[in-house]
């Protein structure tokens, strides 16, 4: 092969390696049978969550996975695959699983979350989690719950004390 072509292929693999390193979550999906409109709809939904989707040659993806030590996903990189890259661990899984519910031709294969290879079941579990903001809101409400309960108890005691004073005052007259 021409040295220039080999250099370009190596550069493409290096770009993919860097994308896989930078992403908190990478999900491999098979999109065989989806129409162009459906793929466009999927890309739009992913983009709204800050997730990118790219189709690479399987040999490029296999080389990148091998280079990064993700040998478990090499066997699934056959057929028409797309890789999704997310800045958070949950967003790609959540969007893809939601889309797959209405489009049965989209198949979630496996992925990489925080440097660990995960299977389809784990991706489905991640999909059920809220996004980062939702998790932080739940955490904040858990932290606020004891304070709110304490404040309500103090208020109830104060109202009860006021109630006994106002009832006792007319009886004293």
C-alpha positions as CSV (number, residue, x, y, z in Angstrom):
1,X,0.0,0.0,0.0
2,X,0.9,3.5,-0.5
3,X,2.7,5.1,2.6
4,X,0.5,8.1,2.5
5,X,-2.7,5.9,2.7
6,X,-1.2,3.9,5.6
7,X,-0.3,7.1,7.4
8,X,-3.8,8.4,6.9
9,X,-5.3,5.2,8.3
10,X,-3.0,5.3,11.3
11,X,-4.0,8.9,11.9
12,X,-7.7,7.9,11.8
13,X,-7.1,5.1,14.3
14,X,-5.2,7.5,16.5
15,X,-8.1,10.0,16.4
16,X,-10.5,7.2,17.4
17,X,-8.2,6.1,20.2
18,X,-8.2,9.7,21.5
19,X,-12.0,9.9,21.3
20,X,-12.3,6.7,23.3
21,X,-9.9,7.9,25.9
22,X,-11.7,11.3,26.3
23,X,-15.2,9.9,26.5
24,X,-16.7,8.9,29.8
25,X,-18.9,6.4,28.0
26,X,-18.7,4.7,24.6
27,X,-21.5,2.5,23.4
28,X,-21.4,0.3,20.3
29,X,-24.7,-0.1,18.4
30,X,-25.7,-1.9,15.3
31,X,-27.9,0.2,13.1
32,X,-28.7,-2.3,10.3
33,X,-32.1,-1.7,8.9
34,X,-32.6,1.9,10.2
35,X,-33.7,4.4,7.5
36,X,-31.7,7.6,7.0
37,X,-34.5,9.5,8.6
38,X,-34.3,7.3,11.7
39,X,-30.6,7.7,12.0
40,X,-30.9,11.4,11.6
41,X,-33.5,11.4,14.4
42,X,-31.2,9.3,16.6
43,X,-28.3,11.7,15.9
44,X,-30.4,14.7,16.8
45,X,-31.5,13.1,20.1
46,X,-27.9,12.2,21.0
47,X,-26.7,15.7,20.1
48,X,-29.3,17.2,22.5
49,X,-27.6,15.2,25.3
50,X,-24.1,16.1,24.3
51,X,-23.4,12.7,22.8
52,X,-21.7,12.2,19.4
53,X,-22.2,9.3,17.1
54,X,-19.7,8.2,14.4
55,X,-19.4,5.3,12.1
56,X,-15.9,3.9,11.8
57,X,-14.5,1.0,9.9
58,X,-14.7,-2.1,12.1
59,X,-10.9,-2.7,11.6
60,X,-10.2,0.8,12.9
61,X,-12.4,0.3,15.9
62,X,-10.9,-3.2,16.5
63,X,-7.3,-1.7,16.4
64,X,-8.3,1.1,18.7
65,X,-9.9,-1.3,21.2
66,X,-6.9,-3.6,21.1
67,X,-4.5,-0.6,21.6
68,X,-6.5,0.5,24.7
69,X,-6.8,-3.0,26.1
70,X,-10.6,-3.5,25.5
71,X,-10.2,-6.9,23.8
72,X,-13.7,-7.9,25.0
73,X,-15.4,-5.6,22.5
74,X,-13.4,-6.7,19.4
75,X,-15.6,-9.7,18.7
76,X,-18.8,-7.5,18.6
77,X,-17.3,-5.1,16.0
78,X,-18.8,-6.9,13.0
79,X,-21.5,-5.6,10.7
80,X,-22.7,-2.0,10.4
81,X,-21.7,-0.5,13.8
82,X,-21.7,3.0,15.1
83,X,-19.8,4.3,18.2
84,X,-21.4,6.9,20.5
85,X,-19.2,9.0,22.7
86,X,-20.6,10.7,25.8
87,X,-19.1,13.2,28.2
88,X,-21.1,11.6,31.0
89,X,-21.5,7.9,31.9
90,X,-25.3,7.7,31.5
91,X,-26.4,9.9,28.6
92,X,-25.5,7.6,25.6
93,X,-27.1,4.6,27.2
94,X,-30.2,6.5,28.2
95,X,-30.8,8.0,24.7
96,X,-29.9,4.8,22.9
97,X,-32.1,2.6,25.1
98,X,-35.0,5.0,24.7
99,X,-34.6,5.1,20.9
100,X,-34.3,1.3,20.8
101,X,-37.7,0.9,22.5
102,X,-39.4,2.4,19.5
103,X,-37.0,1.2,16.9
104,X,-36.3,-2.5,17.3
105,X,-33.7,-2.5,14.6
106,X,-31.2,-0.6,16.7
107,X,-29.2,-3.1,18.7
108,X,-27.1,-2.1,21.7
109,X,-24.1,-4.4,21.8
110,X,-21.7,-3.3,24.5
111,X,-19.6,-0.4,25.5
112,X,-17.0,1.2,27.7
113,X,-17.9,3.1,30.8
114,X,-15.2,4.8,32.9
115,X,-12.5,2.5,31.4
116,X,-14.4,-0.7,32.0
117,X,-16.0,-2.9,29.3
118,X,-19.8,-3.3,30.0
119,X,-22.3,-5.6,28.4
120,X,-25.8,-4.9,27.1
121,X,-27.4,-5.6,30.5
122,X,-25.2,-3.0,32.2
123,X,-26.0,-0.5,29.5
124,X,-29.8,-1.1,30.1
125,X,-29.2,-0.5,33.8
126,X,-27.4,2.7,33.1
127,X,-30.2,3.8,30.9
128,X,-32.6,3.7,33.8
129,X,-30.6,6.2,35.8
130,X,-31.3,9.9,35.6
131,X,-28.7,12.3,34.1
132,X,-26.1,14.0,36.2
133,X,-28.4,17.0,37.1
134,X,-31.1,14.6,38.1
135,X,-28.8,12.6,40.3
136,X,-27.5,15.8,42.0
137,X,-31.1,16.9,42.6
138,X,-32.0,13.6,44.3
139,X,-28.8,13.8,46.4
140,X,-29.6,17.4,47.4
141,X,-33.1,16.4,48.4
142,X,-31.7,13.5,50.5
143,X,-29.4,16.0,52.3
144,X,-32.3,18.5,52.8
145,X,-34.8,15.9,54.1
146,X,-33.5,15.8,57.7
147,X,-33.2,19.6,57.9
148,X,-36.8,20.0,56.6
149,X,-38.1,17.3,59.0
150,X,-36.4,19.1,61.9
151,X,-37.8,22.5,60.9
152,X,-41.3,21.0,60.5
153,X,-41.0,19.4,64.0
154,X,-39.9,22.7,65.6
155,X,-42.7,24.6,63.8
156,X,-45.3,22.0,65.0
157,X,-44.0,22.3,68.6
158,X,-44.1,26.1,68.4
159,X,-47.7,26.0,67.1
160,X,-48.7,23.5,69.7
161,X,-47.2,25.7,72.4
162,X,-49.0,28.8,71.0
163,X,-52.2,26.8,70.9
164,X,-51.9,25.8,74.6
165,X,-51.1,29.4,75.6
166,X,-54.1,30.9,73.7
167,X,-56.5,28.3,75.1
168,X,-55.2,28.8,78.7
169,X,-55.4,32.6,78.6
170,X,-59.2,32.8,78.3
171,X,-59.7,30.2,81.0
172,X,-57.6,32.3,83.4
173,X,-60.0,35.4,83.0
